[in-house]
Amino acid sequence: MTGPARLVDLRPGERALIRDLAGEVPLVQRLLEMGLTEDEEVEVVRFAPLGDPVEIQIRGYFLSLRKQEAAAILVEKI
Amino acid sequence: MPGQSAVRTRRIALAGNPNTGKTTVFNMLTGFRARTGNYAGVTVERKAGGLKGAPEDQPVEIVDLPGTYSLSARSADEMVAADVLLGLREDEERPDLVLIVADASNLERNLFLATQVMECGVPCVLLLNMMDVAKENRLAIDATGLSDRLRVPVFPIVAAKGEGLDAVRDYLVRGSFEEAHSALVEFPEVFENAVTDLLRTIRESDCPETFARPFLARRALLETDGIAGKRLLDCGGEAVSTALSQSRKAIEESGQRIVSLEARVRYGFIKQALRDVVERPEERVETLSDRIDRILIHRVWGTLVFVTLMIIVFQAIYSWSAPFMDVIDGVFGFLGGRLAAVVSEGPLQSFLVDGVIAGVGGVVIFLPQILCLFLFISLLEDCGYMARAAFLMDRLLSRVGLSGRSFIPMLSSFACAIPGVMATRTIEDRRDRFTTMLIAPLMSCSARLPVYTLLIGAFIPERKVVGFIGLQGLTLFAMYLVGVVVAIPVALILKKTFFKGSTPALILELPPYRRPGIKVVIWRLWERAGAFLKRAGTIIFAVSIIVWAAAYYPRSASVREEIEQEYLFELAEAGPDELPAVEERMEREIEGAYLRQSILGRMGHVVEPLVRPLGWDWKIGMATIASFPAREVIVATLGIIYDVGSDADEESPDLREKLQNARHPDGTPVFTIPVALSIMVFFALCAQCAATLAVIKRETNSWRWPFFSFAYMTLLAWIGALLVYQISAAILS
């Protein structure tokens, strides 16, 4: 069991549980509103053709985030 | 309140997340009859309409609130939605009922806003839209069960097909709404105590009675830098400010983090509420949307599809609309011919034929192309591809300091910069919003299209380059590219100077693909056509008349007499064969002299030294001046200018031919390929659109930015036209 990974380090198709959000308050609040709360399951779906942003699946819908924002999401792989 | 005693209009607000089909619900309920306006003081569109089928003595008005993900308002759109629900807007009464539209296939996230709204103190109804998609995804939703859990009426609907809406309409007409419930989601005790404390302070403060609502106090506590807190501090002052920070401190000290409190509690409640109410398949089914996305945002295929799509759009605008344009051209040509035959020669005939018919006809002819462009934009937006385009383009846009969110305003600007500039409202970050607004008018809007098509049609040879792609279509594509290419350094410079700061976050939903509603698309096109024709009928019509008058007057008889005097000898000398030719030359010289000393002609001469290096003559210079109010006016102006200069009997209905036949005094053609290119590049980059400048003023709330836009774009346009003319002239000579 290693420490928390960053969501951005996951490969497409990999799933994880959200452990913490480490970023500035407005960003964290918006991510929370969009459903990225602690213990929620998240899957990295794909990266955009140019490598950024990343598409994730959360609570049954698809959301696109920049790697920079995805790096603020600390997860535990499952 | 006036009228209240007689018939009270019931007021219904529509709230919901973006991409839930809220607008479709609105259109279906109102029967596509919306009145649009603006909320006072902010630049958010207010859309309202009467409920279709409501009895005359029981009118129901539906207001479509901006789509938001949460009530903690950050953008102007969200602020309006929150204010209306809080009852804080003076120009919008608090609604009697809120219809919350939720995407049934994505209930968890949709219920976040929904449960927030349900606590606002106004009766609520939940519409579960897109039940068909939910079924396809093998989600079984028990609407009655959900209604019990949320304690609001729930209606399952498929708005795009009109399914389930009759029940909603009946409910609205009946008007016996359930009571609003004040607290739905249970928050920790320490929070509830803080709410009570804060409410007491608000009641004792100078705030109006309406501010002492539990909902407002809750929002103020939960939102850091939110609108509710701001409103309270505005009226409550020091006392409320202290109470607010003390309450927050008490909550934090109990071990609850305020930042995550609401999301944690609310999503916890939603999970619980949906248990046994929504049944999901064991394994997530791969939806059609997933399969489409595997191609459309694939590394290789996605990019390929995107580029191909854009090329097809431009090719289509160019060739599909051609037959319709020919018909319009024919109609106006016929009208002009009839009028010329009926009205006797003189100022009135010139005014009607050269001023009115040529001016308005020259603009209306582009209606098919504008509709074609709006058709594509509408379809791409409604089917969900626009969000994918933002996803694909974000990396590129982030390199110039913008985000994928700027893509939609910019793409809209290809139709018209006005909706484009207005679409920047959805960009939360102020610096991003301003930068996007300032570069949006560089995108080639539909008003440039008349300029491009006219000049391309007249001067670029019709030749196939590859397959069905012709040289003309390619030139058009290049013109569209010019604005984009120039926008890149401009955005970079703006982000490095006026709008310094880090690249803001991108949090963008990729909604499932759906079939665009044909009715909605057609209705939107109808709206656009109306708006365009109204513009052609008003501004452009007025400008056409002013331009015609400025080109026709002053018209002193001495000009004619002087030239006739000069020709006396030549006319006497000419043999019978030469006589018509000499007379024609004289008439042309007279018309030219009239034009030269007209008001517009004098202005053209003033700017001539400036436009000479661009390969233009003073006539083009003056046409450009005349087109300050709107770019497409240049087409009408050129028509008028070259008509006034031509022989009265001559049958020359086609403006293209007129331009091709235009000659300098020395007999060389005025318009060559380099000149045509230089005019097109100038119009691609200039800010000749009073309406756009006015919208920028409104959106930035300052005259500084429209002036700035006009100055920098005109300078760029001049430099661009200079380079293109000099280089292409050197190559082609």
Interface residues (C-beta under 8 A of the other chain):
Chain A: L21 V25 P26 L27 V28 Q29 R30 L31 L32 E33 M34 G35 T37 E38 E40 R46 A48 P49 L50 G51 D52 P53 E55 R59 G60 Y61 F62 L63 S64 L65 R66 Q68 E69
Chain B: Y69 S70 S72 R74 S105 N106 L107 E108 R109 F112 T224 D225 V259 S260 E262 A263 R264 Y267 R280 I297 H298 R299 V300 G302 T303 A387 A390 F391 L392 D394 R395 L396 S398 S403 G404 T503 A505 L506 I507 L508 E509 L510 P511
